[in-house]
């Protein structure tokens, strides 16, 4: 029975003397190196399979995988960068020695992936990824990244800071900067790009702040920078609210929204950190307790708080709760309602408006209908808009 360590050493030896750019025998050297390296890579995989078939102990397999990972990572990090360069539009001769070197880089990546997935329980995915694997992934992502950069450049300023934070992640792929990314972080970036391009494919090609945040929550972007961004953003919203009651309402609404998000399991930017949602939930609970204590102190004087208008003082409407929520969403999008924070508007609406008598006006349900309008409600609002146009025309004639 063979062990993987002997062919591993053969692989290392075969790459000790790579061809030089001006060497007249560069192709012959590259061809010999290519044949020797591919044979060694194949022998490594065969040796692993023979070890498994022979019943080699788990600690020994773990040791073999660890040694292979360490040696192959060091080998990939010493590969000349021009072996990995993307070929230009100029004609390329397939007998060019760099073509063989580039193919060898792809074979090394396949070996890395073989160890990574076949022996996933032994492979250290938290370790820094080899340069070959990182650079080849960067080249695959690069075309989509250019689309994302152009798209972000055309959107409004409402989530510019968040967009720059995302683009900063991809800038870590810059070959000129030191790379510290591990497998999980690269996998996160690939998933993030796929999700962003799906949004881009939609009809309006826009991405507002809320959907961008929700996307990062769903993919579990649990970096320290994003955690501080989210807490600062929520704190700014709290400062704009008039009292502790509405501040608690906002925190409660955010907490419920986080609980309803479909988080993609097994994916995270940082595997050794808690999920971004659990971190934010903990922060929300601390803030809520602080506000509750503050509210309890302020109400100790037994001051009766104004909760709602009497029913006969409210504006009576013939709208349902989803229709009233859709109406104010349309007014907000049209710029008629200019409040920056809609929590104030939600509170005023629940105080001053009545809906069809068979329905109860629940503030949290109103917010849900505001952010998620059903197709049926859209149709009713279109009919209402046509009715308003006709009535305006009639009044003008009168």
C-alpha positions, 0 to 999 in steps of 0.5 A: 500500500502506498501513502500520499506522501511519496507522490506528494514529494514527487510533485514538489520536486517536479516544480523545483525548476520551472521554465524561465521566460527567455529560456530557449528550452522553456517548452521542453522544460514545461512539458516535462514538468507538466507530465511529471506533475500530473502523474504525481497528482494522480498518484496522490489521489490513488494513494488516498483511495488505497489508504481508505480501502486498506482501512488506515486509521482516521488519525493517520488519514487526518495527518496525511490530509494536513500534510498535503494541505500544508505542502500544496498551499506553500507550493501554490503560493510560490507559483509564478503569477504569470502562469495565472494571468488571464489570456488576452484577445490575441491569438494563443498558440497551444504549444506555448509553454505558458499554456502548459503552466496554466493548465498545471495551475488548474490541476493543482486547484482540482487537487485542492478541491479533491482534498477539500470535499472528499476529506472535508472533515479533515481539511482545514477550511479556516486556513488561508486559501492557496493563491492558485485557488484564490486567483482562479476564483477571482478570474471566474467572478471578475465578469460578474463583478464588473456588472455589479460595479456598474450597477451600483454606480447607477443606483441612488445614494440611499444605500451608497455606504452599504454598497461600498462595503460590499465592493470592499469585500471584492477588492480583497481579490486584488492580486496586488494586495495581501490576501487573508481570505479562507475558503468560507469567505471566498464561498460567501463572496461567490454566493453573494455575487450570484444573489446580487446578479439575480436582483440585477436581472429583475425588471427595474435593475434596482436594489434598495437599502432594505433588500440589500440588508436583507440579502446580507442577513440571509447570506449571514454576512457576520463581519464586525464591520457589518455588525457595527454598520447595522447597530449604528444605522438602527441607533440613528433611526432611534434618535429620530423618534419622538419617544421611548414608545415608538423606539420600542415599537421600532426595535420590536418590528426589527426583531420580528423581521429578523426572526422571519428571514430565511437564513441560508444554512451552512454559509457565513463570512466568518465561521468562528463568529456567531450569526449576524442575526443572533448578534443583532438580536442580542443587541436589540434585547439590550437596547429594549431593556434600556428603553423599558427601564427609561420608560418605567421611570418616566411613567412613575408619575402616573401621567396618563398617556394619550393612546388613541383618538375616540372612534368618532374623531378618527377619519373614517375610510372605506379601505381595508387595512392592506389597501390603506397600507398600500395607499401610504406606501404609494404616497411615500414612493411618490414623494407626497409623504416626506417623513424620513422615518416611517415609524412616525407615520405608522403611529399617526395612522393607527391613531387617526384612521379607521378602516372597514368596520369588520377589521381591527387596526393592528399596527404591526399588521399594518407595517407588514402590509406596507412592506409586502403588498399583495398582487390583489391589493396592487390591482385594487389600488390601480382601480382606485387611481383610475377612479380618482382621475375620473373624479378629478376630471368631473370636478374640473368640469363642474 
